[in-house]
Amino acid sequence: MIPAPGLYLVHLDADARPDAADPLGLVELAPGLYLVETGLDRSRLYHAVKRRYAPRRLLVAPLATAPKFKGMAPGALKWLRARGYA
């Protein structure tokens, strides 16, 4: 059984910037702050980000609902709406 996708907030130091071809699907909100929708649980996502980017600082937090935000990267709200979160 494949788990339902979950929405996560990821913060990693700005030196560890994912590129456009990021296989984890991180969507940048602001430098170092990302959203991701994934079927991975929190622990597996944490370790996948840690292995791929080797950040000095890392936070992975599940979100029960879409966050409210202002002044974030263009397209972030559109990305959430396309997935039915906002």
N, C-alpha and C positions, 0 to 999 in steps of 0.2 A: 504494500500500500504506500503510495506516494503522499507525503504530508502536504497539507494545504500551504500555499505560500504565506509567509508572514512579512510584516513590514518592520524594518529595523533602522535605528539611527546609529551611524558609525562616526566616530571622531578619531582621527589619527593625525600625527604631526604633519605639518605642511610639507616637509621634505619628502614624504612618502606619497607622492601624488599619483593616483591611478590615471592611466591614459584613456583615450576614447575606446580602445579595444579591451577594456577591463573585463575579464571573463566572469567576475563576480556580479557585475551589473550595478556597481556603485554609481549613484547619480549625485553630482556635486550640488550642494546648497550654497556653500561658501568655502573658502580655503580650509581644508581639513575636516569639513563637516559634510556628511553624505547620508543619503537614504538608499536603502536597497530592499527589494522584494525578493524573497528566496524561499525555497522549500527546506533549506538547512535550518537546524535548530541553532540557538544562540551560541552554544559552545563550538559547534562545527564551523559556523560563520566566523567567530572570533579567531579560531586557529587557522582558517583559510586566509583571512586578511593578514594575520601575523606572519604566516609563512611567505605569502606573496610579497608583502611590502616591508617587512621587518621594521615597523615603526618603533620609535622610542616611547610614544604614548599611544594608547589604544583604548577605546571604549566602544562596546557594542551593546545596545539596549533595544529590547523589543518595544514596539509601539502598539497599543491597543486600538488607537485610531490615528488618523492623519494629524500631524502637528499643524498648528496655526503659525504662520510666519509672514514676515514682511521684509522686502529688500534682499531676498535670496536670489540665486542664479536664475536667469531667464529660462523658462521651460520647466522649472521644478513643479509648479502647480499643475501645469498641463500633464506632466508625467504621472502625478498622483491621480488626477481626474481620469486619465486613460485607463487606470487600473481600478477605478471605482472607489477610491478612498476619499475624494473630496467633492 
